[in-house]
């Protein structure tokens, strides 16, 4: 289909996928993977807060060439465990939407693997260490 009917405008509501931002697309990818992981590993995960931030805040004396893709801070007391994905560093490493989706899966699975102490391949069968 072509023409004005498919372009954003008064006849296309804001929720139409054509008008989603890259940030909204990324958030949707993360949410889909998180829902799968929580469904499978709910008992082992316990209370985990998942989040997406644009970029990591690194200290002034950061001497590594590598920018973190995620952060895992274990909870204590009333504070839940917090797992944060950093959108821009992940997006910059992916050349296509398929690669981006695979990278989101890989990063989340590796973080959950570290959190619950099981191998990534056991966490999700789609995990590919080569990504």
N, C-alpha and C positions, 0 to 999 in steps of 0.2 A: 504494500500500500504506500502511496506517495501523496504528497501535497500537504496543505495546511492542516488537515484533520489529524495528522500524526505529530505535528509540531506543538511544543508547549504553548498554551494559550488559554482563552476563556473556556474552550470546550474540552480541555484536558486537565483534569484535576491534579493537584500537586503530588498526589501519591502514585501517579503513573510512573512505572519504572524508567521511562525515557527521561524523566526530570530528576532522577535520583543523582545525588552528588557522588563523587568517588568515595568520600568519607562514609556516606550512607551505605554504599555498596560494600565497603570494607566491614563496617559494623554488622551488616547482614550476614556476611561470610563467617565472621567470628561467632555471632549468635547461633548460627546453624551448627557449627562444630561444638560449641559449648553445650548446647542442648543435648547433642548425641553423647558427649562425654558425661554430663551430669546424669543422664538417663542410665548409662551403663555402670558408672562408678559412684553413684550417690552415697552409698554407705561408707566407702573408703575416703571420699573427698571431704565429707563433713561440711562445715560452713566455709565456703570459699567465695570471695567477691572477685568477679571477673571484670576487667575494665580495659578500655582502649584509650591510649593517650597519643598525641601527635608524635612527640619525640621524647627520648629520655633526657633527664637532667643529669649531666655528668659533672663531676667536680672539676675545678680549675686545673688540678694537677693530673688529670686523666692522661695517661701516657700510652694507651693502647690505640692501635690503628682501627680496631673493630668497634663498631657502635652496637650496643646491646639491642636485641630484637624484643626482649621481654624481661620482666622482672617478677620474681617470686619472693614475697615477704611472708614468712610464716606468722600466723596469728598467735597471740598470747592473751590469756585471760579473756576479757570480753571482746577483744579485737579479732575479727576474722582473718583468715589467710587471704592475702591479696595477690592476684595474678594479673599482671598488666602487660598487654601487647602494645608495642610502639609502631603505629601505623606507617609513618614515613620511611623509617629504615627498612621495613618489610616491603613496602611498595617499590622502593628504589632497587631492590634486589630481584624483582620479578619483571619479566619482559612481556608477559601476557596475563590475561585474566585467569587462565588455567594454572599458570605458574604461581600466581598470587594465591589462588585457592589452595593449592598444594602446600605452599609455604605457611599459610595460616594454620592448616592442619598440622604440619610438621612441628611448628613452634609450640602450639598448644599441647600436642601429645607429649613432646619432650618435657614441657614444664609439669604436666600432670604426672608423668612418669617419675620425675624427680620428687614430686610432692608425696606420692603414695608408695614409692619404692618398688615399682614393678617395671619390667622392660617396656620400652615404647611399643614394640611389636605386639605385646599383650594388651596394651591400652586401646589400640585401634588397629585393626587389620589393614587399613589403608595406608598406614605409616610406611614411608620409604626413607631409609637413612641416607640415600643418595641425593635427596633434595637439598 
